[in-house]
Amino acid sequence: MTVTLSRRKHTVTNARRPVRQERTDARHQTMPVVAVTGAAGGIGHTLTVRLAASPRVKKVIAIDSRRGDIAGVTWRVADVRDPALAGRLHGVDVVVHADFDLTPDSDARQRRAFNVRGAQTVLTAAAAARIGRVVLVTSAMVYGARPDNEVPLSERAPLAADADNSVAAALVGAGPDPVDTLVTRHFEAPRLLTAKGCAPRWQFCHVDDLSSALEFAVGGGIDGGFAVGSDGWLEQEEVERISGLKSIELPARLTLGTVQRLHQVGLTPAPAMDLRYVLYPWVVDCAALREAGWRPAFGNADALRLLIDQRKGRHAVAGRRIARKEATIATAGAAGATVAVIGTAAIVRRARRRHRG
């Protein structure tokens, strides 16, 4: 995950990069009053619980479109896209914006509209309320997944993600409602899909580490943009050994093209561009936090083991959740429905080449 933290107001035209910065007169306080958006569920819920018990925080304002179940915080019901949000930020010193949609099944255009509009409104509302410190949480996918990416990428690397509706996060966590993203569903498939000639590297982020890093930032431990995740990465061979899953290797061009066609006819929720985030490396060096003295509590292997444990009873193929009966049929096909289609296409293509030769 990546986090942007500043004592400035950011005006955002897309979900990736601030385009204008203006200083405000607000000052960071030692014991701040912190508002968390999306506090009723997901990452926002985990963070709000942590901040409610934190000695670094004076008071927590929980903001969501519905009231949640966390005690010891002040609930203020509001839609993060509503310009009236500024009125709900009275008395707040720091805002952490964690109300965003990462769900693979949601409509891509509506998801992007919600995420972008929410970030824009929160930043504008914070400026109107003269709040000097705003923390924005995004996915490290902003760096883009490429076969030639450096491993690891510097936090100052160009934000090279394609300007589309893709959404991916290598985030895992415990609880009754585990994180559900394209990356987690990749490990619910019968086989792990890999691209020929390019071994992926795997870096995960546990939600507890993310909330810990955000608490650290709220308390003044770090400024500016920074990445959060487990140290280092796992090679594909390590992932297969830990998960007990085998992989199937196919040509990248054929795989991406086939998945895009399946997406266009509605068989998979994720377009081919999303698939890049499970085929190509996008490991980030979390140098800023490390230099500030923060360390993750969970390693990549720990996070992967948790993810594999949570996959029990869940079955997905190319990002699409399928019923148990369908999963049985898919598993019997060795690589699963979509992977089998891709594999068949590859076999047919090779056969045609041999015939022409």
Number of C-alpha atoms within 10 A of each C-alpha: 23 21 23 19 21 19 21 22 23 23 19 19 14 16 18 18 13 13 10 11 13 10 12 14 10 16 13 16 16 12 15 19 18 26 29 25 30 27 30 23 19 21 23 24 23 20 25 30 19 15 25 21 14 14 10 17 18 15 21 24 26 26 29 22 15 15 16 16 13 16 10 13 17 15 22 19 17 21 19 26 18 13 15 13 22 21 13 18 23 14 15 20 24 27 25 27 24 24 28 21 18 22 16 23 16 13 12 20 12 12 20 21 17 17 21 18 18 23 26 20 21 28 24 19 23 26 22 14 19 21 26 22 27 25 23 19 24 22 19 25 24 21 23 18 24 17 16 10 15 13 14 16 16 16 18 11 11 11 14 13 16 13 10 11 16 23 23 25 21 25 23 21 22 15 9 6 10 17 23 19 20 26 22 24 21 22 25 26 28 25 21 23 21 21 22 14 11 16 16 25 21 24 25 27 24 28 25 19 20 25 21 21 24 24 20 17 22 29 20 16 14 20 18 13 17 23 24 31 30 25 21 17 23 19 12 17 14 14 23 15 10 14 18 11 15 15 17 16 17 18 15 18 10 16 24 21 15 20 24 20 14 20 16 14 9 11 16 22 23 26 22 21 18 25 23 22 24 23 23 22 25 28 28 28 23 24 16 18 22 14 10 12 11 19 17 19 13 18 19 20 19 14 22 25 14 17 24 16 12 20 18 9 10 15 25 26 25 27 26 19 19 16 11 13 10 15 22 14 12 22 17 12 13 13 22 24 21 22 26 16 16 21 21 12 15 17 12 11 13 12 12 11 10 9 8 7 6
